[in-house]
């Protein structure tokens, strides 16, 4: 199935070529007549011939131009060939769907249609609600970052992995790929092992293998077991009762169908660990006991070799310990799970764990070896990875020769990595929410402090005893406001003022500042590439990024060195060679900052962008520098990567997308700007603010400039005033308030007065509010603001309303 979009061909007039030919013919006849008149009047036939030839040449050139133009006009408009796209994805193993910029489904392959029983549009798929929510979040992330992936989503047909990628000429389409999640648990691995070639090899070595669930029902077995226990190698490999296939007499185990004449059997039981409802499954290894006692000791060593070979083939981390606790054998998965090297020597199981837990492991092994203990799971910390706990399973081993204890250790490295990523994401989200909330409340307090300072300063002149104190309070308040902006930058919620700019211009503006910051021992080298594309970024925030990275580089070179700043263009081919999946295939302008310092250790470089992480001494670093850099770059839709080598230095590379001009109008107009010297005005202003201290400052400031001010504490009160008899010329409202908020009040008020001017003021970031407020012609006044700023904003909006 595919839906196709194509541009309609432009209409063409069929009579246009005929009309052109007729006009050319008429012109030639007229020229011939004129040539004859010239020849008769001047008696110079040569002059008449020259005139006729020149005229014919001009007409011929015009005819060629007309033909070329008609050929160009007849070219079809460029359109997407969805047949070609569908052919490319039709035979893919994954479920593929493509949605357009409006979220509509434009293409899907047969696998997608069969899996979902139709053609639903992602993310609105017939899946559990929490799964749909996670898929929708991945789609939003792909729109923003160029790509996203979600693994292990629940569906009625099993777990699925989802990859979403932004693509298309204008990066407007989303490609959705769905795959069945790989089931990497011990039960599935054991089933594949038994039913495949490995099961046949076990049978050739005389080992019978059976997999049984918690209820004792068979889940699978190799052909040798089926032949001996059920009488046919092709018998059903599942559903039988394992206990009924065996008989026990005089403490000798035999197959029930072979009776007393059958060979005695040795049964080895291994518990499998699984993450789903099949937990508790058991793997049984069955071998024949030797009838000849005289040969038993000779063959016992050979059986041990076979047993070790068998355990070495299993995908589970297994080890054997003898009765005195010494380790007899460890297979490769056990060695990897323990974090050991292949040539590592472990004498006792307690050597695997940290010092505090050695006694616990030794005691458990001793009890099991003596037959007094039961199988148990111990949460231990490995000596090689003491930062986290793992599960060590111990069970008594019977019929395994010298071995008395079976140990199992699961390799949780992948799960640990995923847990760390989830924990990091949750930590970043929690701290970001905390920063946004603190900024909102703190900005309200700063608004009141700065506003009262402005009002007090109006009653004092420079030189008064209190004037300097007032200015000092205001100065410290502005420093607190800058700290709030840094918190918002860290949480990627700061208000950016993007401009179209060239990176060399930004670096040139702060080059003198960088030289002072670096000092005399560090040499600054700057080089710029050619054909750099423009970028859209906040120059102030971009300068902060460069300064933060330069200061970190200076601290990494205490004995001096070289700091190199480079800019260069990255074409689509260059980006493709980087092979970084999260980066969309578009053009970038790159900024590289390199130093010759001490470098960053590999175990640290993965944490450098985490909030509050620092390697500096106490009192010399807050841990917010690089996380602020990361937040600014990501909010500018860019990417930042770090590379380092101990003793040789560190490089940070920032990729900013090349800006392409668009005609999209902004949702809101920024109101706050430099204070005007003339702030006096007239009119009635409705001030809606739930914080009493902010409301008092704003009311006093506007009243002093001649405005009539009506106040309300929430949207409900504000709406009552607007619906009354008083004519309101302007509404200045907070955004987040109890009961009815500002945007809801504004929408209801605009239904009655569509031309009502409105200014929103808030301590939250402007970009964050724009995404949630879809109202036209709305001004924005960020907190904290001064008396001059709110008065200037009111005057400007009222003046603009009068013009229109």
N, C-alpha and C positions, 0 to 999 in steps of 0.2 A: 504494500500500500504506500502511496506517496501523494502528497498534495503539491501542486506546482504553482509557482508564481511567475508570471512573465509580463513584461511591459507591452501594451498594445502598440502595434506598428503605427507610425505616423501616417496620416492620410496623404495621398499623392493625387494630383490632378492629371488624368491621362491625356488631356488635350495640350498640356504644356509643351512637349517636344514639337508637336505640329505647329503650335502657335509661334514658337521660336524660329522654326524653319521658314514659315510664311513671312515673318518679319525680316529675316535675312534676305530672302528672295526679293521682297519689295525694296529693301535698301539697295541691293545690287542694281535693280532696274532704274531706280532713281539716280544712282551714281553714273550709270551708262548714259542716261539722258543729259546729265550735267557735263559729262565728258564730251559729248557731241556738241553741246552749246559752246564749250570752251574752244574746241577745235575750229568751229565756224567763226567765232568772234575774234580769235587771235591768229587764225591761220597757222597754228602750231600743233600739228597732230601729236608730236612727242610729248608736249605739256599735258595734253588731254590723256594720253596713255599713262603718264606718271601718276596723275590724279586718280585714274581708275584703279591702277595697281595698288596704290596706297590704301584707298578705301576698301578694296577687297581684302587686303591683309588685316586691317582693323576688324572687319566683320568676321573674318576667319578666327582671329584670336578670341573675339567675344563668343563665338560659337563653341570653341574648345572650353572656355571657362564655364559656360552654361552647362556643357555636357559633364564636366568634372563636378560641378556643384550638384547636379541631379544625381550623379553616382554617389556622392557623399551623403546627400539627403536620403537616398534609398537604403543606406546601411541600416540593419536592424539594431534596435537598442539592446544594450548588454543585459542579459538576464541569467538567472541561475538554472543550470540544467539539472533538475532534480532526478531525471532518469539516470544520469551518470552517477549522482550521489547514491541513489538507491542501489545501483549495481555494485558500487564499491562496498556497501555494508551488508548486502543481502546474505552473503555466505559467511559472515563473521560468526564466530562461536559465541560472542557476547550478544546481549540484548541491546540494540542501539535505537535511539530515538533522537530527533532533532526538533527543537522549538525555536521560533523566531523571536524577534525583539519584543513582540507583544505577548509572548508566552504561549502562542498557539502551536499545535503540533503540525509540522510540515513534512516529516519523513520518519518512517519506522520500518525495521526489517521484520521478516516473518517470525523470527525467534521472539521478538518483543510481543507480537500479536498472539502467538501461541501461549506464552508464559502468562500474560495478563488477561487472556480470554477476550481480546478486543483491542481497541486503540485508545486507551485513556491518555490524557495529556499529563506528563510529569510536571509537578510532583504529585498531582491528584491521582494517585494510583490505588488500586484495591488492596491496600496493605493496612496493618494495624496503625492507629492514629499516631503513636509515638514514632513509628518508622517513617510515616509521611512527613511528620514535623522535621525529623533529621534530614530527610531528602530535600525538603524545601529550604532548610538552612544551608545545605550544601550548594543548592542552586544560587542562593543569594551570595554566598561566598565566592562562587565562580564568577558571577557578574562583577564582583568587586575586585577579586585578586587574579582572575584569569583561569582558575582551576581549583577543584576541591575533590576530596575523596572521603567516603564513609565506609567502614568495614563492619561486617558481622551484623547486618540488620535482619530483624526477624520477619519472616513471611510464612504463609501457610505451607509453602513447598520447601522450606528450609531457609538457612541464612544466605544473604546475598551481600555482595560488595558493590558499591556505586562509585563511579568516577564521572565528574561533570567538568567539561572543558568549554571555555568561551572560544568562539571561532567565527569565521566569516570575514568578508572584505571590510566591513565596518565593525567587526567584533560584536555583532548584534545577536548572533545565534548561539544556542547552547547545545552541545552534544552530550547526551546522557548514555552511559554504558553501564549495564547491569550484568554481574557475573555471579554464579553460585559460589558461595564462600567455601574455601578448602577446609575440610574437616580433618584437622591434624591431631585427633585425640588417640589415646592408646588403643581403644577398642577397634577403631577403624583400621589403624595400622596393623593390629594383630590379625584381623580378618583378611586383609590383603596379603599378609605374610603366609597365612595358612593356605589360602585358595590359589596362590600363584606358584611359581617355579620353586620358591624356597620350601613350600610344603612338600613338594616332590623330593627335594634333596633330603629333607628330614626323613622321609620314608625310606629312601635309599640307604641312609645311615642307620636304619632300624629304629627310628624314633617316631612314635605316634603322637600326633598333636590334636587336641580338642579344645574348643572355646565354649564355655558354658556361662549362662547368665546367672543372676542372683537367685533365681528360682530353680536352678539345676537343669534347665532346658538347654539343649545344644544350639549354638549359634553358628558353628562351622567346625570342620575337621579335615585333615588330609586324607588321601585315598587309602593309605595303609590302615589307618584307624577304622575307616568305614568298612574295609574288607574284613578285618578281624572282629570288629564289634557287631556289625550288621550283616555280614556275609556277602556284601557286594561293594566294589570300589566306587560304583556310580550311584549308590544309595543316597537318599536325601540327607544333605549335610546339616540340617537344622530341624528342631522340633522334638527330638528324642530326649528321653530322660537319662542323664548320665549315670545316675545311681543304679538304675535298672539294668544297665549294660554290664555292670560289674557284680561279682559275687565275692564274698569274704568267708573263708573257712580256715580255721586254725591260724588266724592272723596272716593268711596268704591271700593276696588279691589276684583274681583271674577274671577273664571275660566270661560272662554268664553263658553265652552260646557255646563256648568251648568246653564247659564243664570242668570236672576234676582232672581231666587229662590235659587241660590247657596249661600253657607255660605260666609260672608265677610272674606277676607284673610289679614293677616299681613305678609309683605314681608321684610325680613332682608337681606341686601346686604353686602357681604364681598369681598373685592378685594384681589386677589391672586398675589403674586410676583413670577415671573418666569424668568429664565435666557435665554430662547430661543425665537423663533418666536411666541410662544403662550402667550407672556406677555400681560396683560390686561384682562385675564379671570376673571370671577366673580362667586362667590358661593352664591346661594340664598337659604335661609332657610324660609319656608312658613308654617305658622300655622293658624288655624281657629280662627277668632275673636268670642268672646262670644256674643250671641244674647241677653242674659238676662243681662241688665245693672246692676241689683241688685246683681248679682253674680260676676261681673267683678272685683271689688276690692278684693273680697275674693280669686279669682283664679289668680289674678295678681301676688301674692307672689309665688304661685305654678308655674306659667309660668316663673318667674324669676329663680326659682330653676332649672327648666328644661333647661332654656337658659344657665345658668352657667354650668350645666352638659354637655350640647352640646358643648359649647366652650372648656370645659376641655378635650373633646375627640378629638378635632381637633389637627393635628400636627403642626399648626401654632402658633406663639407666639402672643396671643391676650389678650387685657385688656380693661375694660370698665371704663369710668369716668362719673360722674353725672354733672349736669349743673353748680354747683359751683366749679367744677374742682377736686373734691375728687375721689380717685380711689375706684371703687365698686368691681372689680374682676380682677384677673390675673390668667391665666392658667399656667400649669407647664412649657411648652416651653417658655413662656414669662419670667418666673422667671429665667430659666436657661440662656436664652439669655441676661438677664440683669445682670447676675453674682450674683444673690441674693441667700440667703439660704431660704429653704421652710418656715421658721418661721419669715422671715424679714417683717417689717411693713413699708409700703409705703403709705403716706397720699395723696400726690399729685404727678402727673407725673413728675413734676420738681425735685422731690427728687431723681430721677434716674440719673440725669446728674450732671456734674461738676458745680461749682459755677458760672462760667462765662456764662453758657448757660441756667441757670434757667429761666431768664426773657423771653428768646425766646420761650421756651416750654410753659410757663404759658400763654403768649400772644396768641399762636396758639390754645391752648385748650379753652381759653376764647372766642375767635372769633368763633370757630366751635360750641361751646355750645350755643352761642347766635344766630346762624344761619347766621352769616355774613361772614364766611370764607369758603374756599373750601379745599377739600382733598389735602394734601401736604406731601412731604417727607422731613424730616429734617435730616441733617448730624450732629450728636451730639456725644459727648464723655461721656461715662458712668462713674459714680462715682467709680464703682468697677474696671473698665478697662480704665483709662483715657489716655493710651498711643496711642489709635487708635480711629478712628471715625466709627460709625455704623449708619444705616439708621433707623429712627423712623418714621413710617407712621401714620398719623392722618386723620380720616374721621368722618363726622357727622353721628351719629347713630339715625335712625328714627324707631319708633315702638318697642323700646327695654325698655319700661317702664321708670324707672328713669334714665337710661343711656342716655347720650347725645353725647358722643365722644367715638369712637372705635380706639384703639391704636394697632399697630402691630409692633413687633420687631423681627428681624430675627437673629437666632443664627449663627454668622459668625466665630465661633471659629476654625472650621476645615479649612475654606477658609483662615482665618488669618494665621494659622499655615503653610499652603502651600505657602502663599504669603511670609512669612518670610523665608522659605526654599529657594524659588526662589531668593529672594533678597540677601540672604546670598551667594548662589551659584554665582550669578552675581557679587557680591562684591568681592568674592575670585578670580573669573576669571579676573575681571578688575584690581585688585591689582597685580595679578600674571603677567598679560601682562605688566603692568607698571614697575614692578620689573625687568622683562626680558629686556625691552627696556632700562631702566636706566643702568642696568648692562652692556649691550653691549656698549653704548656710554661712560660710565664711564671707562670701561676696555680699550677702545682706548686711552682715555686721560692718564690713568695710564701707559699704555705701552710706550707712548712718554716720560712721566716724568722719569720712571725707566730707560728707554734706555739712555736718555741724562745723567742721573746720572752716569750710568756705563761708558759712553764715557768720561765724565769729570774725573771720578775716575782714568781712565787709564793715565791721564796726571798729576796726583798728587800722592804723596807718603804719607803713614801714617806719621803724624807729621806735614804736611803742614797746613797752617792756614785755607785753604779752604776744606781740606779733611774731617774734622769732620762735616762741614756744609753739604757737599754732602751726607755723610752717614746718617745724620739726615733726609734729604729730602727723601732719599730712604726708610728709616725706616718708616716714616709717610705714604709714598705711599703704602708700604706693609700692613700697618694697614688699609688703605682705601680699598685695595684689599680684605682683610679679611671681611670688612663690605659688600662688594659686594657679596662675597660668602654667607654671612648670608641672604642677600636679596634673592638670588637664592634658598637657602635652604627653606626659608619661602614660596616661590612660587613653590616648588618642581621641580626646574629646575637646581639644582646644579649638578656639575660633581662629581659622586661618584667613589671611588676606592674600589670596593667590594673585600673582601677576605673571604676564608673559615676559620672560627674561632669558638672558644668556648666562650660562654658568661662569664664563671668564669675567663678566662684569661684576658678578657677586664676589668672586675671589679678589678682584682688583680693589673693591671697596674696603675689604677688611685686611688687605695685605700688610698695611702698617701696624694694625692691631696685632696680627699674628707674630710679626717680628718682635714686638715688645713682649708678648706672652712667652715666646720661645726662649728669649734671652740670647746672650752672645755665644753660648757654647753649641747651639743648634743652628745648622744652616738650612735655610728654606729655599727649595727649588720648585719653581712653578713652570709647567709647560702645558700648552693647549693644542689640541688637534684641529684639523681642518673640517669644514662643512658640518659644524655642530648645529644640531637642531635646537629650536627654542623649547623651553620647558615651562610648565605652569606650576608655580610654587610661591609660597610666602617668602619673600627675600629675607625678612627678619628671622624666621624660623630656620631657613637654610643657612644663614650665617651662624646661628646657634649650633647647628649640626657640625659645621666645619670647625668652629672654635672648640667644641667639646672633644672632637677627635684629635685636634692639634694639641690640646692640653694633656690628654691621655698619652699621646706620643711623646711629649716632652718629659712626662713623669717616667716613661719607660726608658729614657736615655739620660740618666743622671750624670754621666760623664761626657755628655755631648754626642752629636751624631748629625744625621741628615733627615729632614722631613721633606718628602716629595709630594706635590699635589699635581695631578694630571687630569685633563679632561680629553675625552675622545668620543667619536661617534660609533654607535653599534648598529649595523644594518641587521635586517632579518636573518640573513645568512650567518652573521656573527653570533646572533642569539641562538640560532639552531645548533651551532657548534658547541655552545656552552652546555647543552643537554640538561638544562634545569627545567623540570616539568612545570613548576609553579609559575614560570614567567611566560606571559603570552608572546606569541611571535609577532612583535611589532618593533619599530625602531626606537632606540633609546639613546640618550646622552649620558655617558658614564663619568663619574667623578671618583678618582682613586687617590687615597691618602695613605702613604707608606712611610714607615720609619725604619731606622736601623737599630732599634732597641733590643731589649733582652728577649722579646718574644713571649708568647702565651702558651702554657702547657696544654697538651691535647685534652686532658681531663677537665680543664677550666674553660676552654674556648667555647664549649657547648652551653655554658651558663652565663656568658658575659652580658647578654641582653636581658637577663632576668632582673626584676626589680630588687633593689637593695642588696645586690650581689657586688662585692668589691674585694679586691686583693690588696688594697692600700691599708696602711696602718690606721688604728682607731683615731678618729678626729681629722683624717685627711681625705676621706671620701664618703659620700652618702649612698653610693650604689644606684643613683638615679640618672647618672650622666648618659650611659650607653642605652638604657631603657628609654630615656627621653629621645635620644637620637633615633632609635628604632620606631618609636611612636610617630615622630614627625615624618620619617621617610614613608612609613606605611600609610599614613593619612594623606600623603601627597601621591599615593598610588604607585610608589616606587618600591625597590627592593634593595636590601643591604646584605652583604656577605663579608665574612672575615676569614683571612688566611694568615697563618703564623708559623714560624719555625724558630725553635729555641736557639738563641744566640745570634740570629740573623735579622729578626725584626718581624713586624706585623703590617698587613695591608687590609684596609677596608675599602670595598668597592660598592658604590651606590649607583643604581641604574634608575634613571628617571625617564618616563615615556616622553617622546617627542610630541609637542603640543600641535594639534590640528584645530584650526579655528572652527567654531560652531556658532550657530545662530540661536542657541537656546537661551532664553531670558532667565535670569535668576528668580527664585521664588520670592525673595524678600529683598528689600533695599536697606543697606546699612545706613543708619541715621547718625550715630555718634561720630563726630569729627572734631576738628579744632574749634574751640569755643569762639563765638563771634563777639565782637566788642559791643555791639548793640543788641541787647536781649529783650528790650521792652516790647510788649505785645498786648493784644486785647482778645477777648473771647472767653467762652466757658469750656473748661476742661474737666472731664470725668476721670478721676484718679482711682484705680482699683488695685489695692495692694493689701495682702493679709498681714504683713509684718508692720506692726505699729510704728517702729522706729524709722523704717524706710518711708512709710506713708507720711509721717510727720515732716521729715526732711524735704521730700518732694513737694508737699503742700506749701510749706513756708517759702521754698525757692520760687515756685510758680506764682504765688500770691504777691511776692515782692516785685515781680516783674509786670504786674498789672492784670494778671489773669484771674477770672473767677473760677474757683476750684471746688468741685463737688467730690466727696470721697466715699468709697465703698470698700468693705473688707473682703468681698468675694464676688463671684460672677452673678449670683442671684440678686444681690443688692444692686450691683451695677446695672443689670437688665431692668430692674424696677425703675431706676432713675431715668434710663433711656426711654422707657415706655411712658414716662410722665409728661407733664406739660413743659418742662424746662428744655430749652433748645441747647443741645450739646454740640460744640464745634469740633472737639477732638477727644478721643479716648486713649489714655495711657494706662496699660494694664499689665500686671504680672502674669506669667504663664501658668505656673503650678500653684494652685490655691485649693483650700478645702471646699467641699460642696461643688459648685460649678467652677471649672477652670476658665482661664482667659480665652483660649481658642473656641470653646463651646459658646461662651458669651458673644464672641465676635461673630460667629456664624449666624446666631439668632438675630443679632442686631443688624447685620447686613441684609437680612431678609426684609426688614422694615426700611432701612436706610442704606441702599447699596453703595452710596458715595461717602459713607462715614469714614473719615481718616482714623487709623488705629496704629498705635505704637506699642509693641510688646517690649517689656523689660524683664530680664531674667539673669540669674546667676549661673544657669547652665550654659553650655557652649551653644553658639549660634547654629553651627552645622548640625548638631544633634537635634535642635528644635525644628530646623527647616525640614528634616525628614519626617517629622510628625505633624507639622502644621501645613496644611494645603490650602492656604488662603491667599488670594491675590492682593497686591498693593498694601503690604504690611511692612511697617518699619520695625527696626530692632535696635534696642538700647541695652548694651551689656552692663551688668553690674560687676564691679562697683563703678558708679558714675559720679561726676562732680555736679555742683549746682549749675555751673556754666553749661555743661553738656546737656542736661535735661531741658534747660530753658532754650538753648540753641536748637535742640531737636524739635521742641514744640513750635518755635517760631518758624523754622524751615518748613515743617509739614503744613502748617496753617497758611503760609505764604504760597506754597505749591497748590493748595486747594483753591485759593482765591484765583490763581492764574487759570485754572481749568474751569 
